[in-house]
Amino acid sequence: VDAETVRLIVAHPSIVRMLKVLRSRGPMITRRLLDAVHEWTYGEKILKLAARLGLVRRERINKDNKLCHSIAGCILNSITAKGLQLLEILEEGD
């Protein structure tokens, strides 16, 4: 994990909360993930940052073979190997 990623994680601790939720509960749609981490104000922006850093994978889904009513309901988020590696490093330091 590079220094830039660590710097951004320190600046946005809610990324770590999101990674922990995804690790424990598995892939989640955006709305449920933001609800689980209680991060509604800047949650989607932070989630997109985590995706750009390669910590989270986001993919569009079609729930129940119907068009979704909102973008947040159509995106499935899951943790990546890089995200798992970052969590392991952070937990070793505790």
Residue pairs with C-beta under 8 A, 6 or more apart in sequence:
1 82
1 85
1 86
1 89
5 53
5 55
5 86
8 15
8 49
8 53
9 15
9 16
9 86
9 90
12 46
12 49
14 37
14 39
14 42
14 43
14 46
15 46
15 49
15 50
15 55
16 87
16 90
17 37
17 39
18 33
18 37
18 39
18 46
18 47
18 50
18 56
18 77
19 50
19 55
19 56
19 79
19 83
19 84
19 86
19 87
20 87
21 28
21 33
21 36
21 37
22 28
22 33
22 56
22 77
22 78
22 79
22 83
23 79
23 83
23 84
23 87
25 36
26 78
27 76
27 77
27 78
28 36
28 76
28 77
28 78
29 61
29 63
29 72
29 73
29 74
29 75
29 76
29 77
30 44
30 47
30 58
30 71
30 72
30 73
30 75
30 77
31 70
31 72
31 73
33 43
33 47
33 77
34 40
34 43
34 44
34 47
34 72
37 43
39 46
44 72
47 56
47 58
47 77
48 58
50 56
50 83
51 57
51 58
51 77
53 82
54 80
54 82
54 83
55 79
55 80
55 82
55 83
55 86
56 77
56 78
56 79
56 80
56 83
57 77
57 78
57 79
57 80
58 75
58 76
58 77
59 75
59 76
59 78
60 74
60 75
60 76
61 68
61 74
61 75
61 76
62 68
62 74
63 73
63 74
68 74
